[in-house]
């Protein structure tokens, strides 16, 4: 005797899985760098912590509509890094959106690679400091897929010369700068 199982529940599961997969792919950005290099410099966390202004990024679903974006990092006694991201919705004077998370340094990375979490105890996001100014005046942050890029500065409006240095360095690292969305402050 064979048992017949209705195909409807199986079809619903299959359609749901395909829809969720399509949504996951749709929310990911375009690949702007097919061969992201490993970070080449070590990072002094005591100098890296503090307030950073995002001056440009590859657009992504979690920052869509954000302007006046800042990221603040603090090292906790445990060695973990507290992350506080802020943005203004719609324009630089819009309502504030805050996302708090934490990061931990990847062992053997010279503090240049971190795993970041904004959702519970699991560390999923890669945060790679690909380059930074010797005085920590600017930083270029990416991750292995090449879909995310952040250009950070200690000032909301860096000089034209500093911006040219950051853009040139990101280009040298292999990033398609035509995908960079400037951040308004």
C-alpha positions as CSV (number, residue, x, y, z in Angstrom):
1,X,0.0,0.0,0.0
2,X,1.4,3.4,-1.0
3,X,0.4,6.6,0.7
4,X,-0.4,9.5,-1.5
5,X,0.6,12.8,-0.2
6,X,-1.0,15.9,-1.6
7,X,1.2,17.9,-3.9
8,X,-0.3,21.2,-2.9
9,X,1.8,21.6,0.3
10,X,4.9,20.6,-1.6
11,X,4.1,23.2,-4.3
12,X,3.5,25.9,-1.7
13,X,6.8,25.2,0.0
14,X,8.6,25.2,-3.4
15,X,7.0,28.5,-4.5
16,X,7.7,30.1,-1.1
17,X,11.4,29.0,-1.3
18,X,11.7,30.4,-4.8
19,X,10.1,33.7,-3.8
20,X,12.3,34.1,-0.7
21,X,15.4,33.3,-2.8
22,X,14.4,35.9,-5.3
23,X,13.9,38.5,-2.6
24,X,17.3,37.7,-1.1
25,X,19.0,38.1,-4.5
26,X,17.0,41.3,-5.3
27,X,18.0,43.0,-2.0
28,X,21.7,42.4,-2.7
29,X,23.5,45.1,-4.5
30,X,25.4,44.8,-7.8
31,X,28.9,43.5,-7.6
32,X,31.2,46.5,-8.0
33,X,34.5,44.6,-7.4
34,X,34.9,41.0,-8.5
35,X,38.2,40.5,-6.7
36,X,38.2,42.3,-3.4
37,X,41.8,42.3,-2.1
38,X,42.6,41.3,1.5
39,X,43.3,44.2,3.8
40,X,46.9,45.2,3.4
41,X,47.3,47.4,6.5
42,X,46.9,46.7,10.2
43,X,44.4,48.8,12.1
44,X,45.0,50.4,15.5
45,X,41.6,50.1,17.0
46,X,42.3,52.8,19.5
47,X,42.9,55.2,16.6
48,X,40.0,53.8,14.5
49,X,37.3,54.2,17.1
50,X,35.2,57.3,17.2
51,X,32.9,59.0,14.8
52,X,33.1,58.5,11.0
53,X,31.0,60.2,8.4
54,X,30.0,58.2,5.4
55,X,30.8,60.2,2.3
56,X,29.8,57.6,-0.3
57,X,28.6,54.0,-0.6
58,X,27.4,51.3,-2.8
59,X,23.6,51.5,-2.4
60,X,22.2,48.7,-0.2
61,X,18.8,47.7,1.2
62,X,19.5,48.6,4.8
63,X,20.6,52.2,4.0
64,X,18.1,52.9,1.3
65,X,16.8,56.5,1.7
66,X,19.5,57.3,4.2
67,X,21.5,60.6,4.2
68,X,23.8,62.2,6.8
69,X,25.1,58.7,7.7
70,X,27.5,58.3,10.5
71,X,29.1,55.3,12.2
72,X,30.5,55.5,15.7
73,X,32.8,52.7,17.1
74,X,33.8,52.1,20.7
75,X,36.0,49.4,22.1
76,X,34.3,47.7,25.1
77,X,36.2,46.2,28.1
78,X,35.6,42.8,26.6
79,X,37.4,43.7,23.5
80,X,34.2,43.7,21.4
81,X,33.5,46.8,19.4
82,X,30.2,48.7,19.9
83,X,28.8,50.0,16.6
84,X,26.2,52.8,16.4
85,X,25.1,53.7,12.9
86,X,22.9,56.8,12.4
87,X,21.2,58.2,9.4
88,X,18.5,60.7,8.5
89,X,15.6,59.3,6.4
90,X,15.0,61.1,3.1
91,X,17.3,64.1,3.5
92,X,20.0,65.4,5.9
93,X,17.3,67.0,8.1
94,X,14.9,64.0,8.1
95,X,14.0,61.8,11.0
96,X,16.9,59.9,12.6
97,X,17.2,56.1,12.3
98,X,19.7,54.4,14.6
99,X,21.0,50.8,14.3
100,X,23.1,49.5,17.2
101,X,25.3,46.4,16.8
102,X,28.6,44.9,17.8
103,X,31.7,43.6,16.1
104,X,34.5,41.3,16.9
105,X,37.9,41.3,15.4
106,X,38.8,38.3,13.2
107,X,41.9,36.7,14.7
108,X,45.1,37.1,12.6
109,X,43.7,40.0,10.6
110,X,45.7,42.8,12.2
111,X,42.4,44.2,13.4
112,X,41.5,44.9,9.7
113,X,38.7,42.4,9.5
114,X,35.7,42.3,11.8
115,X,32.5,40.3,12.0
116,X,29.5,42.5,12.6
117,X,26.1,41.7,14.1
118,X,23.0,43.9,14.3
119,X,20.7,40.9,14.9
120,X,21.2,38.8,18.0
121,X,24.2,36.8,19.0
122,X,25.2,35.8,15.5
123,X,28.0,37.5,13.6
124,X,27.3,37.4,9.9
125,X,28.5,40.6,8.3
126,X,32.0,41.1,7.1
127,X,33.6,44.5,7.7
128,X,37.0,44.8,6.1
129,X,39.1,48.0,6.5
130,X,40.7,47.8,3.1
131,X,42.7,51.0,3.4
132,X,43.0,54.0,5.7
133,X,44.9,57.2,6.0
134,X,48.0,57.0,8.2
135,X,46.4,59.6,10.5
136,X,43.0,57.8,10.3
137,X,41.4,60.8,8.6
138,X,39.6,58.5,6.1
139,X,38.9,54.8,5.6
140,X,37.7,52.5,2.8
141,X,35.5,49.6,4.0
142,X,34.3,46.7,2.0
143,X,33.7,42.9,2.3
144,X,34.5,39.8,0.2
145,X,31.6,39.8,-2.2
146,X,32.3,43.2,-3.7
147,X,28.7,44.2,-3.3
148,X,29.2,46.7,-0.5
149,X,31.6,49.6,-0.2
150,X,31.7,52.5,2.2
151,X,33.9,55.6,2.0
152,X,34.4,57.1,5.4
153,X,35.9,60.4,6.6
154,X,36.4,62.0,10.0
155,X,34.6,65.1,8.5
156,X,31.3,65.3,6.8
157,X,32.8,67.3,4.0
158,X,36.4,66.3,3.3
159,X,38.5,68.6,1.1
160,X,38.4,68.0,-2.7
161,X,42.0,66.7,-2.5
162,X,41.1,64.2,0.2
163,X,38.1,63.0,-1.7
164,X,40.2,62.5,-4.8
165,X,42.7,60.5,-2.8
166,X,39.9,58.3,-1.4
167,X,38.3,57.8,-4.8
168,X,41.6,57.0,-6.5
169,X,42.5,54.5,-3.8
170,X,39.1,52.8,-4.0
171,X,39.6,52.5,-7.8
172,X,43.1,51.0,-7.3
173,X,41.5,48.4,-5.0
174,X,39.3,47.4,-8.0
175,X,36.0,49.2,-7.2
176,X,33.7,50.5,-9.9
177,X,33.3,54.1,-8.8
178,X,30.3,54.7,-11.0
179,X,28.3,52.6,-8.5
180,X,29.2,54.9,-5.6
181,X,26.3,56.9,-4.3
182,X,27.4,60.2,-2.6
183,X,26.0,60.7,0.9
184,X,24.5,64.1,1.6
185,X,25.3,65.8,4.9
